[in-house]
Amino acid sequence: MADKISFDLVSPEQLLLSEEADMVTIPGSEGEMGVMAGHEAVITTLRPGFITVTGGKDNQRFIVFGGFAEVTQTKVTVLAEEAIPASDLDARIATVTESLAKTATEAEKGAIQAQLDTLAHLRQHI
Amino acid sequence: MASLKALRNRIASVTATRKITKAQQMVAVSKLRRAKAANEAARPYAQKMKAVISGMAAGMKNNPGGPKLLTGTGKDNRQLLVVCTSDRGLCGGFNTNIVRFARLKIEELKAAGKQVEILCVGRKGRDQLKRLYADLIIDTVEFTGVRYLSFANADAIGKRLLAMFDEGKFDVATLIYARFKSVMTQTPTALRLIPAAIEDGDAAPSQVYEYEPDENEVLAELLPKNISVQIFSALLENVAGEFGAKMTAMDGATRNAGEMIGKLTLIYNRTRQSKITNELIEIISGAEAL
């Protein structure tokens, strides 16, 4: 059994998760990355997608919306612009849909619609 | 000597004041706890961000083609000060201290022949700076309706700074806020945002990284984000400081009100007693005269 890799998921507002895991999958902007202990040191930007933590206390999935990740041999740190547990996705879609109905200006509507599209896309892959 | 009725009214009014300051203090205590927790929760992100940027910036330092956010425009004629204060008063000298610090900074820059502009974050700071530098204030951002400060609030300010920077409206941006040291002390601090302030101490990269997509793109994405993050952590420090100062100020006010009530009650009782004595003397001497 290979060594574990320590994983931190932080957003500007809080530390979401900090634990030891066997493997962490992160959605790098150049493609998904499965990171295990002994990985090459990398700094990568992220695109919206899933983070899967395998072999931690329990297998967890998170959704991140952009940000970046720092990988070293022993540690993965994901600095997400925004991150939510995957189970909260439906609730999130509901709130975003609601805010779409409330906004008046076209520019804001476009931004929220784009956000909603991303969420819907992620929903299909859950 | 004040009449008994007047004294009674004063005692009632000071008691009411004490109730209010006591309540304010309790509110401040619980809000301070939350603000401190938020501040601590946000710290790992800001620290990590800083570490990564410092590491990358060290490699970029002598590269004139590097991003402007890091190297600056090469001039420092036009200075933008972002002065962060609170939106509410009743927090002792908290806002005044920040404003005084900002004023010194402004005068210093003016004396050096620089052109200064001010962006106020928080209503109290604007109110105080308006008296002296009304023509320098370009705008004010208020969070009066915001219950819990979120990253989006800070991001909005950050985006705005970036837009202004891109339009070439200023060369150097400095953030002024109060660093939360303890409940009793908050130190006004200036932090340079643009060009990014890199401390030499942690400039040495501890590890060689590979970058995806590539170094420039990562840096181009990180630098703007860093500005928002710095603003966010400054705002959180400010909020914690505000409630710390408010707690101390309201604690003092409650104690003063208590003392005042004690004194007034003593005067009231003395007055009442002497009045009774007087009446007795009148009755007794009246009876003796008969």
Chai-1 contact restraints between the chains, C-beta under 6 A:
chainA,res_idxA,chainB,res_idxB,connection_type,confidence,min_distance_angstrom,max_distance_angstrom,comment,restraint_id
A,V10,B,P44,contact,1.0,0.0,6.0,A-B,restraint_1
A,V10,B,Y45,contact,1.0,0.0,6.0,A-B,restraint_2
A,P12,B,A42,contact,1.0,0.0,6.0,A-B,restraint_3
A,P12,B,Y45,contact,1.0,0.0,6.0,A-B,restraint_4
A,P12,B,F151,contact,1.0,0.0,6.0,A-B,restraint_5
A,P12,B,F232,contact,1.0,0.0,6.0,A-B,restraint_6
A,E13,B,F151,contact,1.0,0.0,6.0,A-B,restraint_7
A,Q14,B,A41,contact,1.0,0.0,6.0,A-B,restraint_8
A,L15,B,P44,contact,1.0,0.0,6.0,A-B,restraint_9
A,G28,B,E212,contact,1.0,0.0,6.0,A-B,restraint_10
A,E30,B,E212,contact,1.0,0.0,6.0,A-B,restraint_11
A,E30,B,P213,contact,1.0,0.0,6.0,A-B,restraint_12
A,A41,B,Q207,contact,1.0,0.0,6.0,A-B,restraint_13
A,A41,B,Y209,contact,1.0,0.0,6.0,A-B,restraint_14
A,V42,B,E210,contact,1.0,0.0,6.0,A-B,restraint_15
A,I43,B,Y209,contact,1.0,0.0,6.0,A-B,restraint_16
A,I43,B,Y211,contact,1.0,0.0,6.0,A-B,restraint_17
A,I43,B,V218,contact,1.0,0.0,6.0,A-B,restraint_18
A,T44,B,E212,contact,1.0,0.0,6.0,A-B,restraint_19
A,T45,B,V218,contact,1.0,0.0,6.0,A-B,restraint_20
A,T45,B,E221,contact,1.0,0.0,6.0,A-B,restraint_21
A,T77,B,K48,contact,1.0,0.0,6.0,A-B,restraint_22
A,L79,B,Y45,contact,1.0,0.0,6.0,A-B,restraint_23
A,L79,B,K48,contact,1.0,0.0,6.0,A-B,restraint_24
